[in-house]
Amino acid sequence: MVWRLYHRGELVGEIDEQSRDFPWTYGRFRPLPGFAPLRPLFAAWNAAVDAEDDEAMDRAYDAVRAAVTMSHPDGRQVAEFLLTRR
């Protein structure tokens, strides 16, 4: 099962589903060429999580969610999601 990440309608990454533990789905992310401009957003998110900085996490999460959308393997758009490292 492959979940897809989009930026302005362009496919920028795919997540190969590895396992599920409701409500979480775990997978391996494969960035595509269009992902490069988004790397700083995800780096800021990871830094905020590592620092356990709630305010920075909120800002970073908002920036990521404003920049990307995600689709289920069947093509339906995911309403709410949180992308993070495991």
C-alpha positions as CSV (number, residue, x, y, z in Angstrom):
1,M,0.0,0.0,0.0
2,V,1.4,3.4,-1.0
3,W,0.3,6.7,0.5
4,R,1.1,9.8,-1.6
5,L,2.3,13.3,-0.5
6,Y,1.5,16.3,-2.8
7,H,2.7,19.9,-2.9
8,R,0.5,22.2,-5.1
9,G,-0.9,19.2,-6.9
10,E,2.6,17.7,-7.7
11,L,3.5,14.3,-6.3
12,V,6.5,14.9,-4.1
13,G,6.8,11.7,-2.1
14,E,5.4,8.3,-1.4
15,I,5.1,6.4,1.8
16,D,5.3,2.6,1.5
17,E,3.1,1.3,4.3
18,Q,5.0,-1.1,6.6
19,S,2.5,-1.6,9.5
20,R,-0.5,-0.2,11.4
21,D,-1.3,0.3,15.0
22,F,-4.6,2.2,15.0
23,P,-4.8,5.1,14.6
24,W,-1.2,5.2,13.4
25,T,0.2,4.0,10.1
26,Y,3.9,3.4,9.7
27,G,5.9,3.4,6.5
28,R,9.1,4.2,4.7
29,F,9.1,7.6,3.0
30,R,10.5,7.9,-0.6
31,P,11.1,11.6,-1.6
32,L,10.6,12.4,-5.2
33,P,12.4,15.3,-7.0
34,G,9.7,17.8,-6.2
35,F,10.3,17.3,-2.4
36,A,13.6,19.2,-2.3
37,P,12.0,22.6,-1.6
38,L,10.0,21.1,1.3
39,R,13.0,19.7,3.1
40,P,13.5,22.8,5.3
41,L,9.9,22.5,6.5
42,F,10.4,19.0,7.6
43,A,13.8,19.8,9.1
44,A,12.2,22.5,11.2
45,W,9.5,20.0,12.3
46,N,12.1,17.4,13.3
47,A,14.2,20.0,15.2
48,A,11.1,21.2,17.1
49,V,10.2,17.6,18.0
50,D,13.7,16.8,19.1
51,A,13.8,19.9,21.3
52,E,10.3,19.2,22.7
53,D,9.5,22.8,21.9
54,D,5.6,22.9,21.8
55,E,5.4,26.4,20.2
56,A,8.0,25.5,17.5
57,M,6.1,22.2,16.9
58,D,2.9,24.1,16.3
59,R,4.5,26.5,13.9
60,A,6.3,23.7,12.0
61,Y,3.2,21.5,11.9
62,D,1.1,24.5,10.5
63,A,3.8,25.1,7.9
64,V,3.9,21.5,6.8
65,R,0.1,21.2,6.6
66,A,-0.2,24.4,4.6
67,A,2.4,23.1,2.1
68,V,1.3,19.4,1.6
69,T,-1.7,17.2,1.2
70,M,-1.8,13.4,1.4
71,S,-3.8,10.7,-0.3
72,H,-4.8,7.2,0.8
73,P,-3.6,4.3,-1.3
74,D,-7.1,4.3,-3.0
75,G,-6.7,8.0,-4.0
76,R,-9.0,9.6,-1.4
77,Q,-7.5,12.7,0.3
78,V,-6.5,12.3,3.9
79,A,-8.3,14.9,6.1
80,E,-5.9,15.0,9.0
81,F,-2.4,13.6,9.3
82,L,0.8,14.0,11.2
83,L,4.1,13.0,9.6
84,T,6.9,12.2,11.9
85,R,10.0,10.1,12.3
86,R,9.7,6.9,14.2
